[in-house]
Amino acid sequence: MYTIEEFDRYKTKVLKYIIYKKRTEQEIRLKFDKTIEEEILEDIIEELKENNYISDEDYIKRAVNEFIALKNLSIKEIKCKLFSKGIQSNLIDEYISNNIDILEEYEKKSAENIVTKKSVNMDENEIKQYLLKKGYKQENVNIALEALED
């Protein structure tokens, strides 16, 4: 068992870590697994989840909105980035299926942006291979390449 003082001291450490930048539950576990006893860490994580300081669902929404605003990614790349943060694949899949229309539009725009940038020094076939390798759907790649020809 542990004291309330210990709990509060460690909870403050974890809070500072997640307030600086939103983190996933897995990121918190990885950061503190060597420095905070497992029992204390579990209780801290549970309390922070109850108080909505930690929410992988919210993390997904925020991260995807950031990607849409700042990056050109395929849906597959978004999925990989979220998965690499330790988010359960069922949460990622659920978010994607609930927002598929928005994400499909975003993927098409991203592909078009990449086609426009790459068309300066790559031929159409190289661009197509590049996009497919990055996980873009064939149909979205074709749409982006057609837009270039127009």
C-alpha positions as CSV (number, residue, x, y, z in Angstrom):
1,M,0.0,0.0,0.0
2,Y,1.0,3.6,-0.4
3,T,0.4,6.9,1.3
4,I,-1.8,9.7,0.1
5,E,1.3,12.0,0.0
6,E,3.0,9.5,-2.4
7,F,-0.1,9.2,-4.5
8,D,-0.4,13.0,-4.8
9,R,3.3,13.5,-5.5
10,Y,3.2,11.0,-8.4
11,K,-0.2,12.2,-9.6
12,T,1.2,15.8,-9.9
13,K,4.1,14.4,-12.0
14,V,1.8,12.6,-14.3
15,L,-0.5,15.6,-14.6
16,K,2.4,17.9,-15.5
17,Y,3.3,15.4,-18.2
18,I,-0.2,15.2,-19.7
19,I,-1.0,18.9,-19.4
20,Y,2.2,19.9,-21.3
21,K,0.9,17.8,-24.2
22,K,-2.1,15.5,-24.5
23,R,-1.0,11.9,-24.1
24,T,-2.5,8.5,-24.6
25,E,-2.8,6.0,-21.7
26,Q,-0.1,3.9,-23.3
27,E,2.3,6.9,-23.5
28,I,1.8,7.5,-19.7
29,R,2.4,3.9,-18.9
30,L,5.6,3.9,-20.9
31,K,6.9,7.1,-19.4
32,F,6.3,6.2,-15.8
33,D,6.6,2.4,-15.6
34,K,10.1,2.5,-14.3
35,T,9.6,5.4,-11.8
36,I,6.2,4.8,-10.3
37,E,5.0,1.6,-8.7
38,E,2.5,-0.3,-10.9
39,E,-0.2,-0.2,-8.2
40,I,0.1,3.6,-7.8
41,L,0.3,4.2,-11.5
42,E,-2.9,2.1,-12.2
43,D,-4.8,4.1,-9.5
44,I,-3.5,7.5,-10.9
45,I,-4.5,6.5,-14.5
46,E,-7.9,5.4,-13.3
47,E,-8.5,8.6,-11.5
48,L,-7.3,10.7,-14.4
49,K,-9.6,8.8,-16.8
50,E,-12.6,9.3,-14.5
51,N,-11.8,13.0,-14.5
52,N,-11.4,13.1,-18.3
53,Y,-7.7,14.1,-18.2
54,I,-6.9,10.9,-20.2
55,S,-9.2,9.8,-23.0
56,D,-7.9,7.9,-25.9
57,E,-11.2,8.7,-27.8
58,D,-10.5,12.4,-27.3
59,Y,-6.9,11.9,-28.3
60,I,-8.0,10.3,-31.6
61,K,-10.3,13.2,-32.4
62,R,-7.7,15.9,-31.6
63,A,-4.9,14.1,-33.4
64,V,-7.0,13.5,-36.6
65,N,-8.1,17.2,-36.6
66,E,-4.4,18.2,-36.3
67,F,-3.4,15.8,-39.2
68,I,-6.2,17.2,-41.3
69,A,-5.1,20.8,-40.6
70,L,-1.3,20.3,-41.0
71,K,-0.4,17.2,-43.0
72,N,-1.1,15.2,-46.1
73,L,-1.7,11.6,-45.0
74,S,-3.7,8.6,-46.2
75,I,-6.3,7.1,-43.9
76,K,-3.9,4.1,-43.5
77,E,-1.1,6.5,-42.3
78,I,-3.5,8.1,-39.8
79,K,-4.3,4.7,-38.5
80,C,-0.6,3.7,-38.1
81,K,0.2,7.0,-36.4
82,L,-2.6,6.5,-33.9
83,F,-1.7,2.8,-33.4
84,S,1.9,3.7,-32.7
85,K,0.7,5.9,-29.8
86,G,-0.7,2.7,-28.1
87,I,-4.3,3.3,-28.9
88,Q,-6.4,0.2,-29.3
89,S,-7.2,-0.6,-32.9
90,N,-10.9,-1.1,-32.2
91,L,-11.1,2.5,-31.0
92,I,-9.3,3.7,-34.1
93,D,-11.5,1.6,-36.4
94,E,-14.6,2.9,-34.7
95,Y,-13.5,6.5,-35.2
96,I,-12.6,5.9,-38.8
97,S,-15.9,4.2,-39.6
98,N,-17.9,6.9,-37.9
99,N,-16.0,9.7,-39.8
100,I,-15.3,7.9,-43.1
101,D,-16.9,10.6,-45.3
102,I,-14.7,13.3,-43.9
103,L,-11.6,11.1,-44.0
104,E,-12.2,10.0,-47.6
105,E,-12.5,13.7,-48.7
106,Y,-9.4,14.5,-46.7
107,E,-7.5,11.6,-48.3
108,K,-8.5,12.8,-51.8
109,K,-7.4,16.3,-51.1
110,S,-4.1,15.0,-49.6
111,A,-3.4,12.9,-52.7
112,E,-4.1,15.9,-54.9
113,N,-1.7,18.1,-52.8
114,I,1.0,15.5,-53.1
115,V,0.4,15.0,-56.9
116,T,0.7,18.8,-57.4
117,K,4.0,19.0,-55.4
118,K,5.5,15.8,-56.9
119,S,4.5,16.5,-60.5
120,V,7.3,19.0,-60.8
121,N,10.0,16.3,-60.8
122,M,8.3,13.0,-61.0
123,D,6.3,11.3,-63.8
124,E,2.7,10.2,-63.3
125,N,3.6,6.5,-62.7
126,E,6.2,7.4,-60.1
127,I,3.7,9.6,-58.2
128,K,1.1,6.8,-58.4
129,Q,3.6,4.2,-56.9
130,Y,4.6,6.7,-54.2
131,L,1.0,7.3,-53.2
132,L,0.0,3.7,-53.2
133,K,3.1,2.9,-51.1
134,K,1.9,5.5,-48.6
135,G,-1.4,3.6,-48.3
136,Y,-3.6,5.8,-50.4
137,K,-6.6,4.0,-52.0
138,Q,-6.3,3.3,-55.7
139,E,-9.5,5.2,-56.5
140,N,-8.3,8.3,-54.6
141,V,-4.9,8.2,-56.4
142,N,-6.7,8.0,-59.7
143,I,-9.0,11.0,-58.8
144,A,-5.9,13.0,-57.8
145,L,-4.1,12.2,-61.0
146,E,-7.1,13.0,-63.1
147,A,-7.3,16.4,-61.4
148,L,-3.7,17.1,-62.4
149,E,-4.6,16.4,-66.1
150,D,-7.5,18.9,-66.0
